[in-house]
Amino acid sequence: MNNKFLHRFDEEGTFCVISEGASDTYCLIRVLQKAFKTETPELVNEEPYVLYKYHKIYLDCKTPDSTIHYTLDGSMPSKLSLIYDPDNAVIMSEEGINILRAIAYSENNLTSDIFTSQ
C-alpha cells in the first residue's frame, strides 16, 4: 500500500490535510511566505552548577509574544511540557545537579532551538 501523498500550497494560510487512506487521520499545516526562527530561550540569572531546593531560575526569549515550555528531567521539551511563567520563574524541586531544557514557540515564527543547561 502506498501511504505517500502530495499537496501543493500556493498561498499563505493554515490548511487541514486529511489522509486519503485513513479518513480519521489529519494534520494542520501552516504555510508562511517568509519564516523566521524564534530565538532560543536563555537564562536571565547566572547558571549555578549546584541548585538548592526551591531555587528560582529565570528564563527569557527575545522574540516578542513567545511562549517558553520547559522540562527539569533532561527530556525534550514540547508544547505539552510545563509553560514558563516569568512572574513565578522555574522553581527547582530537587537539590543537586538538574538538567533544565527549554524551547520557545511564537505564532508567526518557526520553533526555537532547544536550550539545555550545563
Backbone hydrogen bonds in HBPLUS format (Angstrom, degrees):
<---DONOR---> <-ACCEPTOR-->    atom                        ^
c    i                          cat <-CA-CA->   ^        H-A-AA   ^      H-
h    n   atom  resd res      DA  || num        DHA   H-A  angle D-A-AA Bond
n    s   type  num  typ     dist DA aas  dist angle  dist       angle   num
A0013-GLY N   A0031-VAL O   3.04 MM  18  5.27 156.7  2.10 134.8 139.5     1
A0031-VAL N   A0013-GLY O   2.74 MM  18  5.27 172.4  1.75 166.2 166.7     2
A0015-PHE N   A0029-ILE O   2.73 MM  14  5.13 164.9  1.75 152.0 156.7     3
A0029-ILE N   A0015-PHE O   2.72 MM  14  5.13 163.4  1.75 154.9 160.9     4
A0017-VAL N   A0027-CYS O   2.84 MM  10  5.44 169.4  1.86 166.4 169.4     5
A0027-CYS N   A0017-VAL O   2.98 MM  10  5.44 144.6  2.11 142.8 154.0     6
A0019-SER N   A0025-THR O   2.85 MM   6  5.56 178.7  1.85 161.6 161.7     7
A0025-THR N   A0022-ALA O   2.90 MM   3  5.56 159.8  1.94 131.1 132.1     8
A0110-LEU N   A0036-PHE O   2.69 MM  74  5.97 159.3  1.73 151.8 158.1     9
A0038-THR N   A0110-LEU O   2.91 MM  72  5.78 158.2  1.96 142.1 146.9    10
A0042-GLU N   A0060-ASP O   2.89 MM  18  5.49 152.9  1.96 153.2 162.3    11
A0060-ASP N   A0042-GLU O   2.90 MM  18  5.49 138.6  2.07 149.8 161.4    12
A0044-VAL N   A0058-TYR O   2.79 MM  14  5.31 166.4  1.80 142.2 141.5    13
A0051-LEU N   A0096-GLY O   3.19 MM  45  5.34 172.7  2.20 131.1 132.2    14
A0096-GLY N   A0051-LEU O   2.88 MM  45  5.34 142.6  2.02 161.9 158.2    15
A0055-HIS N   A0052-TYR O   2.97 MM   3  5.41 149.6  2.06 142.0 139.2    16
A0054-TYR N   A0092-MET O   2.78 MM  38  4.93 162.9  1.81 148.0 149.0    17
A0092-MET N   A0055-HIS O   2.93 MM  37  5.37 170.3  1.94 158.1 159.9    18
A0057-ILE N   A0090-VAL O   2.80 MM  33  4.96 154.8  1.87 141.6 150.3    19
A0090-VAL N   A0057-ILE O   2.86 MM  33  4.96 169.9  1.87 148.6 152.0    20
A0067-THR N   A0105-TYR O   2.77 MM  38  5.27 157.5  1.82 154.0 161.8    21
A0105-TYR N   A0067-THR O   2.89 MM  38  5.27 156.8  1.95 146.0 152.8    22
A0084-TYR N   A0068-ILE O   2.79 MM  16  5.36 173.9  1.79 152.1 154.3    23
A0069-HIS N   A0103-ILE O   2.88 MM  34  5.50 164.3  1.91 164.1 169.3    24
A0103-ILE N   A0069-HIS O   2.92 MM  34  5.50 154.7  1.99 157.1 164.7    25
A0070-TYR N   A0082-LEU O   2.87 MM  12  5.46 150.6  1.95 145.7 155.5    26
A0071-THR N   A0101-ARG O   2.89 MM  30  5.37 150.0  1.98 149.5 157.0    27
A0101-ARG N   A0071-THR O   3.08 MM  30  5.37 162.1  2.11 144.9 149.3    28
A0081-SER N   A0078-SER O   3.01 MM   3  5.30 162.1  2.04 110.7 116.5    29
A0088-ASN N   A0085-ASP O   3.00 MM   3  5.55 143.1  2.14 115.9 125.7    30
A0089-ALA N   A0085-ASP O   2.80 MM   4  5.71 142.4  1.94 159.3 170.5    31
A0117-SER N   A0100-LEU O   2.87 MM  17  5.31 158.6  1.92 157.8 164.2    32
A0102-ALA N   A0115-PHE O   2.93 MM  13  5.08 151.0  2.02 135.7 143.8    33
A0115-PHE N   A0102-ALA O   2.80 MM  13  5.08 162.6  1.83 156.3 158.9    34
A0112-SER N   A0104-ALA O   3.06 MM   8  5.29 172.8  2.06 161.6 161.6    35
A0109-ASN N   A0106-SER O   3.42 MM   3  5.56 172.5  2.42 112.0 114.0    36
